[in-house]
Amino acid sequence: MNIAFQQVAVIGAGAMGRGIAQIAAQAGSQVFLYDTQAEASQKALIAVHQVWDSLLAKGRLDSETVGRYKTQLHTASQLQDLKNCDLIVEAIVERLDIKKSLFLELENLVSESTVLVTNTSSLSVTAIAAALKRPAQFAGYHFFNPVPLMKVVEVIAGLKTNSDVCVRLTAFAKQMGHTPVQANDTPGFIVNHAGRGYGTEALRIVSEGVADFATIDRILKDQVGFKLGPFELFDLTALDVSHPVMESIYNQYYQEPRYRPSVITAQRLAGGVVGKKVGEGFYKYQDGKAIVAPDQAVPEVKEFPPVWVSPRASRRLELLQLLKDLGATIETGASPSPHALTLVAPLGFDVTTVAVVERLDPARTIGIDMLFDDAGTKRRVLATNPATRSDMRDAAHALFAKDGKAVSVVRDSGGFITQRVVANIVNIASDMCQQGVCSPQDLDVAVTLGLGYPVGPLALGDKLGPTNVLEVLFNLQTVYGDPRYRPSPWLRRRGAIGLSLLHTED
Ligand code: NAI
């Protein structure tokens, strides 16, 4: 195979550097690991050898291959030793001044054709390259931790990067067994930018007292299929990492309201309650396991009231069929009888507003989130309004739990929890396409592989129907008057043709 880069240097032998060195050696390059701490590169070499040995022991690699890999990975004791490399990847401390001075030194050492690359996660590739004589030879490779298992890499073009350099880096990424995606040099690149919709909206929901952390995690996992709830994710990443990232992207975009961080994480960070690694975050941990309060118990209800469904409910026919399957007595009159449990299923609006607009008795009115197809979710979510009677709440809870599906009852807010979070994720992704951060295809690939979402944000928007997502956003904007919910022009334009399809305008 014709390898894109024969001699590769990796500078910084920490968590990222050793992973990059491993996959570069596996691609067939001669790899040189350098670290200012000599013992760090030696430790990294031993760690990578151990990975290969364990893959050999598991039968995933043969001994000849492991032997070859080992001969391709070397340590270097000084920067001088890297002068013949045709690619140098930097994975040192995340400081602009230190990265800049390293590359200035390297540029004087290596040949004109050498490609220099930073693995920065939050700095501007263009800013690092600004002082270089050959910024065209400089680009970003944003890998994810752990590198060998997270099979996606963002190839980032700075303002002056030569497109041939990105083509070569893309080819090399594939040779390393990774899926490359192309990103323009913008704050957060693709994955860390697209990830803004999840945690920030969940925090906002908590700040309004709609539900507690654990309930929000349960709902988003069971309704959308996220592997981790936003608060489980915060605990895993730790707030000393994720809160500064939230602030940095918000400020780099000049206080764009869509990315606004929360005082909740600022305070918890100040208090040291940063996550699993310190034994307490949004959850408390015992022996490394989160202590999770039990799910809401299903109330015992002996007699169920008849049910009336608003003619404006979303997925109304599906909802009526579901009620039939659950054995409910369904009223068919133009308005509910005086005893009826009154169901509404708004998109974006709160239950109270719907009850008022539709002139329904708020004491008997309950909302159900029907954004997703009920058959495709593991949990139903009901919302009360401040006037809802407890017997009506309990009847609705017990009725929708009759077939054994989990049910959460939350407080009223504009949009339901899932609607708000999903609409934000789709909207931010759409706006990234609007800004030309990347192509719609690369966006979905990067987010699926980099964040482990069940589907890419744009494919998710298509699954739910872009017009439904738009309706949620328009109505959230009406309820909150907050510009963070304004729909991206790209989402409006693509609403009719779909979000994830390749289109001539991309
Ligand atoms: P780390 O702290 O595990 O390793 C950094 C290594 O660089 C250390 O061994 C240190 O001795 C060495 N080093 C520091 N300054 C140096 C210099 N001037 N010359 C040579 N070696 C030097 O850090 P980690 O987590 O591996 O991160 C490295 C880079 O990768 C950072 O820019 C970080 O933002 C980025 N990154 C990190 C991710 C992560 O999840 N840890 C994900 C994506 C990117």
Residues whose N, C-alpha, C, O or C-beta is under 5 A from the ligand:
A	BS01	NAI	I11 G12 A13 G14 A15 M16 G17 Y34 D35 T36 Q37 A40 A91 I92 V93 E94 N119 T120 S121 F143 F144 N145
